[in-house]
């Protein structure tokens, strides 16, 4: 027993050579122990000796045909030796012997996903989540499948659940960052990437799970798959018929909207044999350099240049480099003047640069040639709104709503324009309609909460913010708004935990550090608040909020001259801002106090 315990300790510490030596000694006296053969195989597996590990697992299975753990581990070894079909058979055999064996089901799901059997993979992950709703690896796997299907909003929610269940799961943070990048949330993507790099400096792929029989614990014996050696189960991607019931059982209240089969979406969907398919995959993962290299290779081989330059434009646009993006989109248009994608891309990039007047002619021309395309109508609405024509924008959105009444983003945009016109009641109604269509639309809940708060409905606003964070736990803006609301309503203490959790994910989120400092000031913890503001100023000496609050703290210590210098700096940096208005008022008061104390000998 002592020798076996020593072997298991070496195994858990990932010291395979020492473990194998002890297992060989144990097996010399107990050659028919399936447990020992299985654990010896795990040690060999850790050493990278896959064929030898496979032989050891087979000895365990021959000794006990019903030993599910060995069947699972044999499946992983077969995969590493290139036998994908054999691996799947082993995982299914393990599950037939032990239906609640979640590690085997995770392995099966991962292999099905890599073989692009997405429906079967989702069903396997669903099986895991039925047994263990908080399994982070399963949620991460669901997100990977949904990312492959370009269902990025659903994928974001799945990765967020994985992060919520296991905050230190590096692969979930990496995958969440790629998904946020695809959704245009580059700030959020950067934060998730920073957090992932803190946990593991290299991208971590979904791992296979080995299993051993321990009485009191379930150790992590995961093995990274060799993704470069993944073999397709057939020569083509399966025709995927999406079963919404699978997702309904994963996301309790998430009901994804099926996009309208309009022309723009059809042209964007990649086809089999697409010379840019690899570039599109890299772009979806946020690997811009690799995507650009693939586009260059495809162009050099004679691939359609308009599609290539459009992809390059998409890459620059996703990085916020809209000037470069516009140049590529225009090159694509010069190659194929009838292509819709580069026109859409150029117009959206012009809008991002606040050049709505330049975007409007493109949008209107697209609308004239494609009057019944919802995405074009959305572009027209944004362009008209940006050129001071909200009535025209609402007209376009009304047409989009009639064509696609189930698209929540249309109602969101209607709400945005109503809000810009000061019609807060109309905006609230539009946002609520969007949420009826997609209850997990976190951005809309955030926007609705801000309107409700402005109307004095703080309890309703708080409920919307909490719901937004339930949908996307990493939603920083919602966290900050909720902290501000609770601080303003005299519950500053309850805001601390959320701010600390946000800073644990992103220690360099200056707005969160500022909010933490403001909360600490309300709680009377001046010294701690000062540390927060000084941390910001260490990295950004011109941060308006930190400078203003540092001045407040200096003023409280009767260090009037230093406080006034801080406030003058605030006024210089942002003369029309809220902080500048407060700084002018406080500086006048501090100047008067400085003069009074100087006359009394206290200054």
Buried (B, 14 or more C-beta within 10 A) or exposed (E): EEEBEBBBEBBBEEBBEBBBEBBEEBBEEEEEBBBBBBBBBBBBBBBEBBEBBBBBBBBBBEBBEEBBBBBBBBBBBBBBBEBBEBBBBBBBBBBEBBEEBBBBBBBBBBBBBBBBBBBBBBBBBBBBBBEBEEBBBBBBBBBBBBBBBBBBBBBBBBBBBBBBBBBEBBBBBBBBBBBBBBBBBBEBBBBBBBBBBBBBEEBBBBBBBBBBEEEEEEEEBBBEBEEEEBEEBEEEBEEEEBEEEBBBBBBEEBEBEEBBEBBBEEEBEEEEEBBBBBBBBBBBBBBBEBBBBBBEBBBEEEBBBBBBBBBBBBBBBBBEBBEBBBBBBBBBBEBBEEBBBBBBBBBBBBBBEEBBEBBBEBBBEBBEEBEBBBBBBBBBBBBBBBBEBBEBBBBBBBBBBEBBEBBBBBBBBBBBBBBEBEBBEBBBBBBBBBBEBBBBBBBBBBBBBBBBBEEEBBEBBBBBBBBBBBBBBBBBBBBBBBBBBBBEBEEBEBBBEBBEBBBEBBBBBBBBBBBBBBBBBBBEBBEBBBBBBEBBBEEEEEBBBBBBBBBBBBBEEEBBEBBBBBBBBBBEBBEEBEBBEBBBEBBEEBBEBBEEEEEEEEB
